[in-house]
Amino acid sequence: MKWCVFLCVLLLLSVNFVFADTFRCGSEVVTTGDPKIVVVQKCGEPHWKEVVATKKEGGFVAGSGRVAPGQTYTEGTYGETTITVEKWYYDCGSNYFIYALTFEGDILKRAVSTSQRGSGKYECGGK
């Protein structure tokens, strides 16, 4: 009996981790790795946005191509890109928490609910 309870608790905890970085808007779901355009198509424009940081990414270019993942070069031309980190907030209404979606560049990196409740009617339907 103890094993059964333990397995049930473990299953519930694992489900929470699987869906930790998803956001449901209407019948659509967005998840980490989705580009901004997909999020807007599925969920509509956010209720507000903020730029929270910028970060620089760079590496040496070897020959005519960029450095492959896992490889490093210390010769050649160094290239650097500035990436904007943004938070988009969706207020889906008074029966839901406000969601904060974090983008690095164009890609969704994190989607979490805040501890604040939304206000008004449901407005997270997208299309």
N, CA and C atoms as an extended XYZ file, in Angstrom:
381
Properties=species:S:1:pos:R:3:atomname:S:1:resname:S:1:resid:I:1 pbc="F F F"
N         0.828       -1.197        0.000 N   MET     1
C         0.000        0.000        0.000 CA  MET     1
C         0.872        1.260        0.000 C   MET     1
N         1.979        1.247        0.760 N   LYS     2
C         2.863        2.406        0.800 CA  LYS     2
C         3.468        2.666       -0.576 C   LYS     2
N         3.797        1.596       -1.297 N   TRP     3
C         4.369        1.752       -2.629 CA  TRP     3
C         3.373        2.380       -3.587 C   TRP     3
N         2.127        2.010       -3.448 N   CYS     4
C         1.085        2.560       -4.311 CA  CYS     4
C         0.945        4.074       -4.092 C   CYS     4
N         0.919        4.484       -2.838 N   VAL     5
C         0.836        5.911       -2.510 CA  VAL     5
C         2.071        6.640       -3.019 C   VAL     5
N         3.235        6.051       -2.801 N   PHE     6
C         4.494        6.645       -3.260 CA  PHE     6
C         4.487        6.832       -4.776 C   PHE     6
N         4.058        5.826       -5.521 N   LEU     7
C         4.029        5.907       -6.977 CA  LEU     7
C         3.030        6.958       -7.460 C   LEU     7
N         1.895        7.054       -6.786 N   CYS     8
C         0.910        8.072       -7.159 CA  CYS     8
C         1.456        9.480       -6.945 C   CYS     8
N         2.113        9.712       -5.837 N   VAL     9
C         2.716       11.023       -5.560 CA  VAL     9
C         3.804       11.327       -6.581 C   VAL     9
N         4.631       10.341       -6.875 N   LEU    10
C         5.701       10.519       -7.851 CA  LEU    10
C         5.132       10.857       -9.227 C   LEU    10
N         4.069       10.193       -9.617 N   LEU    11
C         3.429       10.460      -10.900 CA  LEU    11
C         2.881       11.886      -10.948 C   LEU    11
N         2.228       12.324       -9.895 N   LEU    12
C         1.691       13.688       -9.857 CA  LEU    12
C         2.794       14.728       -9.934 C   LEU    12
N         3.899       14.489       -9.269 N   LEU    13
C         5.012       15.431       -9.322 CA  LEU    13
C         5.634       15.475      -10.707 C   LEU    13
N         5.768       14.348      -11.360 N   SER    14
C         6.378       14.323      -12.681 CA  SER    14
C         5.500       15.019      -13.713 C   SER    14
N         4.180       14.917      -13.601 N   VAL    15
C         3.277       15.605      -14.517 CA  VAL    15
C         3.460       17.106      -14.379 C   VAL    15
N         3.654       17.588      -13.160 N   ASN    16
C         3.866       19.003      -12.924 CA  ASN    16
C         5.123       19.491      -13.647 C   ASN    16
N         6.192       18.718      -13.660 N   PHE    17
C         7.421       19.122      -14.325 CA  PHE    17
C         7.269       19.096      -15.840 C   PHE    17
N         6.530       18.152      -16.368 N   VAL    18
C         6.357       18.050      -17.812 CA  VAL    18
C         5.677       19.292      -18.366 C   VAL    18
N         4.686       19.818      -17.667 N   PHE    19
C         3.923       20.945      -18.164 CA  PHE    19
C         4.346       22.278      -17.557 C   PHE    19
N         5.509       22.322      -16.925 N   ALA    20
C         5.936       23.531      -16.238 CA  ALA    20
C         6.169       24.693      -17.198 C   ALA    20
N         6.640       24.445      -18.411 N   ASP    21
C         6.935       25.525      -19.342 CA  ASP    21
C         6.000       25.526      -20.545 C   ASP    21
N         4.720       25.376      -20.282 N   THR    22
C         3.708       25.483      -21.320 CA  THR    22
C         2.692       26.524      -20.896 C   THR    22
N         1.995       27.044      -21.869 N   PHE    23
C         0.945       28.030      -21.610 CA  PHE    23
C        -0.227       27.701      -22.517 C   PHE    23
N        -1.379       27.511      -21.925 N   ARG    24
C        -2.591       27.206      -22.689 CA  ARG    24
C        -3.379       28.494      -22.877 C   ARG    24
N        -3.672       28.778      -24.136 N   CYS    25
C        -4.514       29.929      -24.449 CA  CYS    25
C        -5.627       29.425      -25.360 C   CYS    25
N        -6.826       29.429      -24.837 N   GLY    26
C        -7.945       28.849      -25.563 CA  GLY    26
C        -7.714       27.361      -25.747 C   GLY    26
N        -7.844       26.879      -26.978 N   SER    27
C        -7.595       25.460      -27.251 CA  SER    27
C        -6.161       25.215      -27.702 C   SER    27
N        -5.359       26.259      -27.742 N   GLU    28
C        -3.969       26.161      -28.198 CA  GLU    28
C        -3.011       26.051      -27.021 C   GLU    28
N        -1.832       25.481      -27.282 N   VAL    29
C        -0.779       25.381      -26.270 CA  VAL    29
C         0.526       25.855      -26.903 C   VAL    29
N         1.237       26.725      -26.181 N   VAL    30
C         2.584       27.104      -26.603 CA  VAL    30
C         3.560       26.544      -25.581 C   VAL    30
N         4.765       26.267      -26.040 N   THR    31
C         5.760       25.668      -25.164 CA  THR    31
C         7.137       26.212      -25.490 C   THR    31
N         8.089       25.966      -24.625 N   THR    32
C         9.443       26.461      -24.848 CA  THR    32
C         9.945       25.984      -26.204 C   THR    32
N        10.669       26.875      -26.873 N   GLY    33
C        11.180       26.583      -28.207 CA  GLY    33
C        10.334       27.187      -29.313 C   GLY    33
N         9.092       27.597      -28.988 N   ASP    34
C         8.231       28.212      -29.996 CA  ASP    34
C         8.723       29.632      -30.300 C   ASP    34
N         8.691       30.036      -31.578 N   PRO    35
C         9.054       31.419      -31.908 CA  PRO    35
C         7.901       32.377      -31.577 C   PRO    35
N         8.211       33.653      -31.483 N   LYS    36
C         7.222       34.677      -31.131 CA  LYS    36
C         6.018       34.644      -32.062 C   LYS    36
N         6.244       34.485      -33.353 N   ILE    37
C         5.143       34.521      -34.317 CA  ILE    37
C         4.121       33.418      -34.044 C   ILE    37
N         4.591       32.245      -33.615 N   VAL    38
C         3.684       31.142      -33.288 CA  VAL    38
C         2.879       31.487      -32.046 C   VAL    38
N         3.527       32.086      -31.060 N   VAL    39
C         2.835       32.479      -29.825 CA  VAL    39
C         1.749       33.505      -30.139 C   VAL    39
N         2.058       34.490      -30.974 N   VAL    40
C         1.065       35.514      -31.334 CA  VAL    40
C        -0.077       34.894      -32.128 C   VAL    40
N         0.235       33.970      -33.039 N   GLN    41
C        -0.820       33.316      -33.820 CA  GLN    41
C        -1.757       32.516      -32.921 C   GLN    41
N        -1.190       31.834      -31.932 N   LYS    42
C        -2.010       30.978      -31.072 CA  LYS    42
C        -2.709       31.745      -29.956 C   LYS    42
N        -2.049       32.764      -29.410 N   CYS    43
C        -2.552       33.421      -28.191 CA  CYS    43
C        -2.923       34.881      -28.372 C   CYS    43
N        -2.616       35.456      -29.507 N   GLY    44
C        -2.853       36.880      -29.697 CA  GLY    44
C        -1.704       37.696      -29.106 C   GLY    44
N        -1.811       38.995      -29.242 N   GLU    45
C        -0.796       39.893      -28.686 CA  GLU    45
C        -0.854       39.850      -27.161 C   GLU    45
N         0.298       39.957      -26.497 N   PRO    46
C         0.278       39.993      -25.027 CA  PRO    46
C        -0.362       41.281      -24.532 C   PRO    46
N        -0.787       41.254      -23.273 N   HIS    47
C        -1.404       42.441      -22.686 CA  HIS    47
C        -0.369       43.516      -22.378 C   HIS    47
N         0.840       43.115      -22.072 N   TRP    48
C         1.954       44.054      -21.955 CA  TRP    48
C         3.264       43.309      -22.094 C   TRP    48
N         4.310       44.078      -22.484 N   LYS    49
C         5.649       43.534      -22.720 CA  LYS    49
C         6.652       44.400      -21.980 C   LYS    49
N         7.792       43.781      -21.635 N   GLU    50
C         8.897       44.560      -21.086 CA  GLU    50
C        10.218       43.922      -21.492 C   GLU    50
N        11.191       44.763      -21.773 N   VAL    51
C        12.548       44.293      -22.040 CA  VAL    51
C        13.231       44.189      -20.689 C   VAL    51
N        13.719       42.995      -20.349 N   VAL    52
C        14.309       42.801      -19.027 CA  VAL    52
C        15.830       42.751      -19.059 C   VAL    52
N        16.409       42.496      -20.234 N   ALA    53
C        17.869       42.438      -20.319 CA  ALA    53
C        18.291       42.342      -21.774 C   ALA    53
N        19.554       42.542      -21.976 N   THR    54
C        20.177       42.207      -23.252 CA  THR    54
C        21.402       41.381      -22.914 C   THR    54
N        21.742       40.468      -23.796 N   LYS    55
C        22.937       39.675      -23.562 CA  LYS    55
C        23.653       39.487      -24.880 C   LYS    55
N        24.933       39.322      -24.777 N   LYS    56
C        25.756       39.158      -25.968 CA  LYS    56
C        26.169       37.700      -26.090 C   LYS    56
N        26.051       37.206      -27.313 N   GLU    57
C        26.526       35.871      -27.624 CA  GLU    57
C        27.484       36.011      -28.786 C   GLU    57
N        28.540       35.233      -28.741 N   GLY    58
C        29.493       35.336      -29.830 CA  GLY    58
C        30.400       34.135      -29.918 C   GLY    58
N        31.210       34.147      -30.952 N   GLY    59
C        32.161       33.078      -31.155 CA  GLY    59
C        33.013       33.382      -32.374 C   GLY    59
N        34.055       32.619      -32.535 N   PHE    60
C        34.938       32.786      -33.673 CA  PHE    60
C        34.381       32.048      -34.870 C   PHE    60
N        34.514       32.661      -36.025 N   VAL    61
C        34.103       32.041      -37.275 CA  VAL    61
C        35.348       31.426      -37.893 C   VAL    61
N        35.282       30.142      -38.186 N   ALA    62
C        36.414       29.446      -38.792 CA  ALA    62
C        36.122       29.219      -40.263 C   ALA    62
N        36.981       29.696      -41.113 N   GLY    63
C        36.764       29.509      -42.544 CA  GLY    63
C        35.538       30.270      -42.996 C   GLY    63
N        34.655       29.590      -43.715 N   SER    64
C        33.482       30.266      -44.258 CA  SER    64
C        32.216       30.021      -43.439 C   SER    64
N        32.303       29.197      -42.381 N   GLY    65
C        31.101       28.887      -41.616 CA  GLY    65
C        31.239       29.215      -40.150 C   GLY    65
N        30.135       29.116      -39.432 N   ARG    66
C        30.158       29.381      -37.992 CA  ARG    66
C        30.656       28.159      -37.245 C   ARG    66
N        30.957       28.360      -35.990 N   VAL    67
C        31.436       27.278      -35.131 CA  VAL    67
C        30.289       26.306      -34.876 C   VAL    67
N        30.540       25.032      -35.075 N   ALA    68
C        29.526       24.012      -34.825 CA  ALA    68
C        29.336       23.841      -33.322 C   ALA    68
N        28.148       23.425      -32.888 N   PRO    69
C        27.928       23.198      -31.448 CA  PRO    69
C        28.952       22.226      -30.877 C   PRO    69
N        29.500       22.580      -29.748 N   GLY    70
C        30.481       21.719      -29.093 CA  GLY    70
C        31.910       21.969      -29.547 C   GLY    70
N        32.099       22.744      -30.619 N   GLN    71
C        33.441       23.051      -31.087 CA  GLN    71
C        33.792       24.475      -30.710 C   GLN    71
N        35.061       24.721      -30.509 N   THR    72
C        35.511       26.081      -30.235 CA  THR    72
C        36.714       26.382      -31.106 C   THR    72
N        36.806       27.629      -31.532 N   TYR    73
C        37.944       28.100      -32.306 CA  TYR    73
C        38.490       29.330      -31.619 C   TYR    73
N        39.785       29.518      -31.712 N   THR    74
C        40.400       30.706      -31.134 CA  THR    74
C        41.082       31.525      -32.217 C   THR    74
N        40.813       31.191      -33.455 N   GLU    75
C        41.367       31.946      -34.574 CA  GLU    75
C        40.230       32.346      -35.496 C   GLU    75
N        40.535       33.251      -36.407 N   GLY    76
C        39.529       33.660      -37.370 CA  GLY    76
C        38.868       34.949      -36.933 C   GLY    76
N        37.704       35.186      -37.448 N   THR    77
C        36.970       36.413      -37.169 CA  THR    77
C        35.980       36.166      -36.040 C   THR    77
N        36.001       37.070      -35.072 N   TYR    78
C        35.070       36.950      -33.949 CA  TYR    78
C        33.788       37.674      -34.310 C   TYR    78
N        32.659       36.998      -34.126 N   GLY    79
C        31.358       37.608      -34.381 CA  GLY    79
C        30.543       37.628      -33.105 C   GLY    79
N        29.785       38.701      -32.913 N   GLU    80
C        29.003       38.834      -31.688 CA  GLU    80
C        27.617       39.373      -32.032 C   GLU    80
N        26.621       38.872      -31.333 N   THR    81
C        25.242       39.283      -31.529 CA  THR    81
C        24.647       39.679      -30.189 C   THR    81
N        23.859       40.745      -30.188 N   THR    82
C        23.146       41.147      -28.979 CA  THR    82
C        21.736       40.582      -29.044 C   THR    82
N        21.354       39.873      -27.998 N   ILE    83
C        20.031       39.258      -27.925 CA  ILE    83
C        19.218       39.983      -26.861 C   ILE    83
N        17.992       40.342      -27.213 N   THR    84
C        17.091       41.005      -26.279 CA  THR    84
C        16.288       39.952      -25.525 C   THR    84
N        16.222       40.099      -24.207 N   VAL    85
C        15.410       39.218      -23.369 CA  VAL    85
C        14.156       40.005      -22.996 C   VAL    85
N        12.995       39.467      -23.384 N   GLU    86
C        11.717       40.132      -23.144 CA  GLU    86
C        10.812       39.252      -22.309 C   GLU    86
N         9.930       39.890      -21.556 N   LYS    87
C         8.842       39.188      -20.880 CA  LYS    87
C         7.539       39.694      -21.468 C   LYS    87
N         6.700       38.737      -21.857 N   TRP    88
C         5.361       39.044      -22.333 CA  TRP    88
C         4.389       38.564      -21.276 C   TRP    88
N         3.415       39.380      -20.952 N   TYR    89
C         2.439       39.033      -19.929 CA  TYR    89
C         1.053       38.869      -20.540 C   TYR    89
N         0.402       37.777      -20.168 N   TYR    90
C        -0.963       37.502      -20.608 CA  TYR    90
C        -1.877       37.486      -19.385 C   TYR    90
N        -2.842       38.404      -19.383 N   ASP    91
C        -3.865       38.475      -18.343 CA  ASP    91
C        -5.117       37.841      -18.931 C   ASP    91
N        -5.373       36.594      -18.573 N   CYS    92
C        -6.456       35.826      -19.196 CA  CYS    92
C        -7.797       35.981      -18.493 C   CYS    92
N        -7.889       36.830      -17.501 N   GLY    93
C        -9.169       37.060      -16.842 CA  GLY    93
C        -9.126       36.745      -15.359 C   GLY    93
N       -10.193       37.096      -14.681 N   SER    94
C       -10.221       37.021      -13.219 CA  SER    94
C       -10.195       35.598      -12.669 C   SER    94
N       -10.503       34.595      -13.474 N   ASN    95
C       -10.464       33.213      -12.987 CA  ASN    95
C        -9.118       32.538      -13.222 C   ASN    95
N        -8.134       33.282      -13.721 N   TYR    96
C        -6.840       32.699      -14.094 CA  TYR    96
C        -5.698       33.529      -13.522 C   TYR    96
N        -4.534       32.886      -13.404 N   PHE    97
C        -3.331       33.616      -13.020 CA  PHE    97
C        -2.772       34.327      -14.244 C   PHE    97
N        -2.008       35.374      -14.018 N   ILE    98
C        -1.308       36.068      -15.095 CA  ILE    98
C        -0.095       35.217      -15.467 C   ILE    98
N         0.125       35.032      -16.761 N   TYR    99
C         1.268       34.259      -17.239 CA  TYR    99
C         2.362       35.184      -17.731 C   TYR    99
N         3.604       34.829      -17.426 N   ALA   100
C         4.773       35.556      -17.899 CA  ALA   100
C         5.564       34.633      -18.822 C   ALA   100
N         5.738       35.058      -20.065 N   LEU   101
C         6.495       34.295      -21.056 CA  LEU   101
C         7.805       35.015      -21.301 C   LEU   101
N         8.923       34.316      -21.148 N   THR   102
C        10.242       34.905      -21.341 CA  THR   102
C        10.808       34.470      -22.683 C   THR   102
N        11.181       35.464      -23.480 N   PHE   103
C        11.782       35.215      -24.793 CA  PHE   103
C        13.227       35.671      -24.784 C   PHE   103
N        14.082       34.881      -25.389 N   GLU   104
C        15.458       35.293      -25.675 CA  GLU   104
C        15.552       35.383      -27.181 C   GLU   104
N        15.684       36.622      -27.675 N   GLY   105
C        15.596       36.827      -29.112 CA  GLY   105
C        14.173       36.519      -29.542 C   GLY   105
N        14.027       35.598      -30.468 N   ASP   106
C        12.717       35.257      -31.010 CA  ASP   106
C        12.123       33.997      -30.389 C   ASP   106
N        12.836       33.346      -29.487 N   ILE   107
C        12.452       32.017      -29.012 CA  ILE   107
C        11.934       32.048      -27.574 C   ILE   107
N        10.802       31.362      -27.348 N   LEU   108
C        10.232       31.239      -26.007 CA  LEU   108
C        11.115       30.319      -25.170 C   LEU   108
N        11.618       30.842      -24.064 N   LYS   109
C        12.505       30.077      -23.187 CA  LYS   109
C        11.827       29.609      -21.920 C   LYS   109
N        10.778       30.335      -21.486 N   ARG   110
C        10.128       29.978      -20.221 CA  ARG   110
C         8.712       30.534      -20.192 C   ARG   110
N         7.790       29.732      -19.681 N   ALA   111
C         6.402       30.177      -19.522 CA  ALA   111
C         5.943       29.752      -18.139 C   ALA   111
N         5.663       30.721      -17.282 N   VAL   112
C         5.250       30.411      -15.917 CA  VAL   112
C         4.082       31.292      -15.504 C   VAL   112
N         3.259       30.754      -14.628 N   SER   113
C         2.193       31.585      -14.080 CA  SER   113
C         2.761       32.384      -12.922 C   SER   113
N         2.273       33.590      -12.785 N   THR   114
C         2.685       34.424      -11.668 CA  THR   114
C         1.765       34.115      -10.493 C   THR   114
N         2.000       34.747       -9.382 N   SER   115
C         1.148       34.537       -8.212 CA  SER   115
C        -0.037       35.501       -8.212 C   SER   115
N        -0.127       36.352       -9.244 N   GLN   116
C        -1.209       37.333       -9.309 CA  GLN   116
C        -2.350       36.831      -10.184 C   GLN   116
N        -3.560       37.105       -9.747 N   ARG   117
C        -4.752       36.776      -10.530 CA  ARG   117
C        -4.983       37.860      -11.574 C   ARG   117
N        -5.544       37.442      -12.679 N   GLY   118
C        -5.895       38.392      -13.722 CA  GLY   118
C        -7.136       39.176      -13.334 C   GLY   118
N        -7.595       39.993      -14.260 N   SER   119
C        -8.797       40.776      -14.005 CA  SER   119
C        -9.649       40.809      -15.265 C   SER   119
N       -10.938       40.975      -15.074 N   GLY   120
C       -11.842       41.098      -16.204 CA  GLY   120
C       -12.229       39.764      -16.818 C   GLY   120
N       -12.721       39.841      -18.071 N   LYS   121
C       -13.177       38.631      -18.750 CA  LYS   121
C       -12.015       37.893      -19.404 C   LYS   121
N       -12.255       36.666      -19.805 N   TYR   122
C       -11.231       35.829      -20.434 CA  TYR   122
C       -10.841       36.410      -21.783 C   TYR   122
N        -9.526       36.618      -21.983 N   GLU   123
C        -9.043       37.215      -23.233 CA  GLU   123
C        -7.787       36.551      -23.752 C   GLU   123
N        -7.692       35.246      -23.687 N   CYS   124
C        -6.487       34.560      -24.177 CA  CYS   124
C        -6.870       33.496      -25.185 C   CYS   124
N        -7.510       33.929      -26.256 N   GLY   125
C        -7.985       32.957      -27.225 CA  GLY   125
C        -7.217       32.910      -28.514 C   GLY   125
N        -6.380       33.902      -28.779 N   GLY   126
C        -5.648       33.895      -30.047 CA  GLY   126
C        -6.575       34.117      -31.217 C   GLY   126
N        -6.329       33.364      -32.260 N   LYS   127
C        -7.068       33.443      -33.522 CA  LYS   127
C        -8.398       34.043      -33.322 C   LYS   127
